């Protein structure tokens, strides 16, 4: 599971790619002022091998604060 939280006004665009640069997940999270916006996506087991991925977060403004977690089921 890939989860992003953000705050500050605007939005963040999150993209996850496999080791072979194939896009496996992408979503946008709205980032309100004064509270956290949260977005997440789940993928089927085996879509991405353990440790073989990259995540890109593009914020719409410099004032946006964001946090990212990636959780792999055991």
N, C-alpha and C positions, 0 to 999 in steps of 0.2 A: 504494500500500500504506500502511496506517495501522498503526503499531506503538506499543505502550505497554509500558513496564517500570515495575515498582513494588516497594517494599519497606516493611516496617514493621508487618505484621499487619493483616488485614482484606482489603479488595478495592477495586477501582475499576471504575466503570461508564463506558464510553466510547460516545459517540453522535456520529455524523457526519451533518450535514444539508447538503443542497444550498442554493444561493442562494434557492430557492423554499420553503425550510423542509421539504422532503421528506426523511425519514430514509432514508439510503442505506447505513448500516452501524451496527451496535450490538453490543457484546460486553462481557463482564465478565472481569477478570483478578484472580486470587488473588494477594495480596501477602504472601508469607511474611516472617517475621522473620529477618534475618541473611543473606538471599540474595534475588536478584531473581526476580520472577515476570514472565513476558513473554507478551503476547498480540498477535495481529495479524490483519488481514483484508485480502484483496485484492479489488479491484473491476475489472470489465471496463473497458477504455479507453472514454472518452466518457461514463461514468456521471455524472461531475461535471466541468464545465468547469474549466480551469486557474484557480486562485485564487478560485473561486466556491463556497466551502464554509465551514462552521463546525464546530468540534469541541468537545464538552463532556465534561469529565472530572469525575465525582463520586466522591470518596473516602469510604469508610465511616468514616474517623477522621482526626483532625488530625495524627497522627504518621506518616501514610503519605507517603512521598516517591515521586514519579513523574516519568517523562520520556516525551515524545511525539515521534514522527517521522512525517512524511507524505512519501512518495516518489512522484513521478509518473514513469512511464516516458517516455523521449524518443521 
